[in-house]
Amino acid sequence: CNLLLNKYKNQISLFFNKNKLTLISEKLIITIFHKSLVFIANISYPMYLIHVPIGWIVIFESYKMWGNILLSYLLSIFIIMLMSYLIHIFIEKSFMRINIVKLTSFYNKKNTSC
């Protein structure tokens, strides 16, 4: 066991969770951390645009319905993140694709005319 831990000591992290020893690869941790940061980076601009109007509407309306402010905040965070993701997928990415097609056709026209 010591030989195994010495061999992979740079690739394995030890975590104690509720008195249980868990081995997790550092590469897995870095991958999960990287993907979560990329996700947040992708939805950050749509989130910036919609967080105030959507957040206030969801918070006030859900608070009127249920009377629980914590639930209202959590619901607004979930809805804002979901809407930001949908805006990123269906609006931002589609405009990026359109822009790439236009730039490619413009570049091709410019180079063929010489």
C-alpha positions as CSV (number, residue, x, y, z in Angstrom):
1,C,0.0,0.0,0.0
2,N,2.8,2.4,0.8
3,L,4.5,1.6,-2.4
4,L,1.3,2.4,-4.3
5,L,0.8,5.7,-2.5
6,N,4.5,6.6,-3.1
7,K,4.3,5.8,-6.7
8,Y,1.2,7.9,-7.4
9,K,1.6,10.5,-4.6
10,N,1.5,13.4,-7.1
11,Q,-1.6,12.1,-8.9
12,I,-3.8,11.1,-6.0
13,S,-5.3,13.3,-3.3
14,L,-6.6,12.0,0.0
15,F,-9.8,13.5,1.3
16,F,-11.5,12.7,4.6
17,N,-15.3,12.9,4.3
18,K,-17.4,11.8,7.3
19,N,-14.6,9.6,8.6
20,K,-14.1,7.9,5.3
21,L,-10.9,8.1,3.3
22,T,-11.5,8.8,-0.4
23,L,-9.0,8.8,-3.2
24,I,-9.6,11.3,-5.9
25,S,-7.4,11.8,-8.9
26,E,-6.0,15.4,-9.2
27,K,-6.7,15.3,-12.9
28,L,-10.4,14.6,-12.2
29,I,-10.5,17.5,-9.7
30,I,-8.9,19.8,-12.2
31,T,-11.2,18.7,-15.0
32,I,-14.3,19.3,-12.8
33,F,-13.0,22.6,-11.6
34,H,-12.1,23.7,-15.2
35,K,-15.5,22.7,-16.6
36,S,-17.4,24.5,-13.9
37,L,-15.4,27.7,-14.5
38,V,-15.9,27.5,-18.3
39,F,-19.7,27.0,-17.6
40,I,-19.8,30.1,-15.4
41,A,-17.7,32.1,-17.8
42,N,-20.0,31.2,-20.7
43,I,-23.2,32.3,-18.9
44,S,-21.7,35.3,-17.1
45,Y,-22.7,38.0,-19.7
46,P,-26.3,36.8,-20.1
47,M,-26.5,36.5,-16.3
48,Y,-25.2,40.1,-16.0
49,L,-27.9,41.3,-18.3
50,I,-30.9,39.5,-16.8
51,H,-30.1,39.2,-13.1
52,V,-31.8,42.3,-11.9
53,P,-35.1,42.3,-13.7
54,I,-35.7,38.5,-13.6
55,G,-34.3,38.2,-10.1
56,W,-36.5,40.8,-8.6
57,I,-39.6,39.5,-10.4
58,V,-38.9,35.9,-9.3
59,I,-38.1,36.9,-5.7
60,F,-41.1,39.1,-5.2
61,E,-43.6,36.8,-6.9
62,S,-42.3,33.6,-5.2
63,Y,-42.2,35.4,-1.8
64,K,-45.8,36.4,-2.3
65,M,-46.8,32.9,-3.1
66,W,-44.8,31.0,-0.4
67,G,-43.6,33.5,2.1
68,N,-40.2,32.0,2.3
69,I,-37.4,34.4,1.4
70,L,-34.6,31.7,1.3
71,L,-36.7,29.7,-1.2
72,S,-37.3,32.8,-3.2
73,Y,-33.6,33.6,-3.5
74,L,-32.7,30.0,-4.4
75,L,-35.4,29.8,-7.0
76,S,-34.3,33.1,-8.5
77,I,-30.7,31.9,-8.7
78,F,-31.8,28.7,-10.4
79,I,-34.0,30.5,-12.9
80,I,-31.4,33.1,-13.7
81,M,-28.7,30.5,-14.3
82,L,-31.1,28.4,-16.4
83,M,-32.2,31.4,-18.5
84,S,-28.5,32.5,-18.9
85,Y,-27.5,29.1,-20.1
86,L,-30.4,29.1,-22.6
87,I,-29.5,32.5,-23.9
88,H,-25.9,31.5,-24.3
89,I,-26.9,28.3,-26.2
90,F,-29.7,29.7,-28.4
91,I,-28.7,33.3,-28.9
92,E,-25.0,33.9,-28.4
93,K,-23.8,30.7,-30.1
94,S,-26.1,31.1,-33.0
95,F,-24.9,34.7,-33.6
96,M,-21.3,33.5,-33.3
97,R,-21.9,30.9,-36.0
98,I,-23.6,33.5,-38.2
99,N,-20.6,35.9,-37.7
100,I,-18.1,33.2,-38.6
101,V,-20.0,32.4,-41.8
102,K,-20.1,36.1,-42.7
103,L,-16.4,36.6,-41.9
104,T,-15.4,33.6,-43.9
105,S,-17.4,34.6,-47.0
106,F,-16.0,38.2,-46.7
107,Y,-12.5,36.9,-46.4
108,N,-13.0,34.5,-49.4
109,K,-14.4,37.4,-51.6
110,K,-11.5,39.7,-50.6
111,N,-8.9,37.1,-51.5
112,T,-10.4,36.0,-54.8
113,S,-10.7,39.5,-56.1
114,C,-6.9,40.1,-56.1
